[in-house]
Amino acid sequence: MQTTHSHHLSLHGKSQLHSISPQLKILSVLLIVISIAFSKIINPIQILSHTLIVFLIIRYSKIPIKTYLKRLTLDIPFILFALFLPFLSSGNNDVVTTIFTFDIYKTGLLEMFAILFKATAGLSMGIILTATTTNIEIIYGLQKLRLPSIIIAIMSFSIRYIDVFIDEFKRVKISMQSRGYIEKGIKTLLPIAYASGAMLIRGYERGERVYLSMISRGFSGVIELQDREYTKSNYLMFLTTISVLVLVLDISL
């Protein structure tokens, strides 16, 4: 099986990170994210080390700063949630200061910083992976990492048909607008809800037809992808190793 189909998140670039084997990128991102998730906020060495590592990988990927910041807006809900923690989360009534009769707690401040740092750093690594790796390369990398074939098949079909679903929804919306539908306010979203429900049913029925047609053609549940040539990156492996070592050394001490 060979295809050049790519998702809308991947960017066509000439950075060295684009040509690295996807299994290495997936494994590196996973290890770095785990290291960030278990890092201690009270340890400035861990914070500075992981911040520098994420920054160097972003620079290594050569993702346009405008695109990176646009995709980083997914972090806004975490930011809004974290901003309330200094006023709500307390440990043994550890009040730092009071602003307009509202107490600010030290525990809440630490939790706020932890969420802001870990969510932003983890999302940045996800942005790097999706921007430098196409969907078929991600599936190929997961296959090389020996994930169960059923999981790979589910992910592969999900990635492929989500674009089909989006295109179908756009066509339905255009047909509604050609019949005089105008989207104004919450009340006018009711037809969109009905159309979305109908599309889910149609999508389920289409999935059944596709599955039966694949079974009739001998599909056994295993997706075979053609082997490809990729390069290795000592630089990425070095940064990943440093990230893991910083965490391990802090735990052991």
Secondary structure, 3 states (H helix, E strand, C coil): CCCCCCCCCCCCCCCHHHHECHHHHHHHHHHHHHHHHCCCCCCHHHHHHHHHHHHHHHHHHCCCHHHHHHHHHHHHHHHHHHCCHHHHCCCCCCEEEEECCEEEEHHHHHHHHHHHHHHHHHHHHHHHHHHHCCHHHHHHHHHHCCCCHHHHHHHHHHHHHHHHHHHHHHHHHHHHHHCCCCCCCCHHHHHHHHHHHHHHHHHHHHHHHHHHHHHHCCCCCCCCCCCCCCECCHHHHHHHHHHHHHHHHHHHC
